[in-house]
């Protein structure tokens, strides 16, 4: 299933810029997995919900065939904070609260960007519904992007 890309939709320009700023603060140390973005506007709360996550990479062939490779993600929190109009509320959820919790371990940042109320979540793991984002072919080193 393809993951929505904020840059290929009718998302407002400020939101595209915001997501780009957020991606500059996310460093993947182990693999260069594609970054997924899910976003929606909650009319009731008057709030943009933005969720970012690194995709899952799987090794094909070799001694680690079928293994999912961790991304080794690091967040530059200070860089992320710069995109907000004022100092936002920052929380960290260390584990899933229940089997229905699709977010699991994540950093949550809530504040205003260019006057828009935003709730950003950067997930430790991609949601299950996204599937694999890429395959790494062990014999050739070729990376096959799936989304």
C-alpha positions, 0 to 999 in steps of 0.5 A: 500500500503506498504511503501518502506523501505530503509533497504529492498532494493538495496539502497546504504549502506551509504543511509541505514546508513544515514536513520538509523541516521535520525531515531535516531533523530526522537522521537514519544512521543504519539504513536510508529507508524511505520516510513515510508521512501520514497527515490529516486535519481534525476539524473538531479540534482545529488541529493538523495531525502529522505522523512521520516514520521510517519505513521497514527494510528487509534483506533478501538473500545471504545469511540475513535473508528475510531479516528486517533491518532497523533504521537507527533513527535519531531526532535532532529535537532542537532542529524540530523545535525551530519549526514551531512559532513558540516552544511546543509541548513535547512528550515521549511514549515509551511503549504501546499502551494496548494492542490497538495502539498503532503509534507505539513508541514515539515522540509527540510535539504539539504547538503552532507552525505559521499560526496553524495548530499542529500535533506532530508524532515521530514514530519509532516503528512504521505502522503495520499497515504500511508494509515494507518500504524497501528490499535490500538485495544482499548479493548486489547491494541493490535497494528496491524501493516499494514506496 
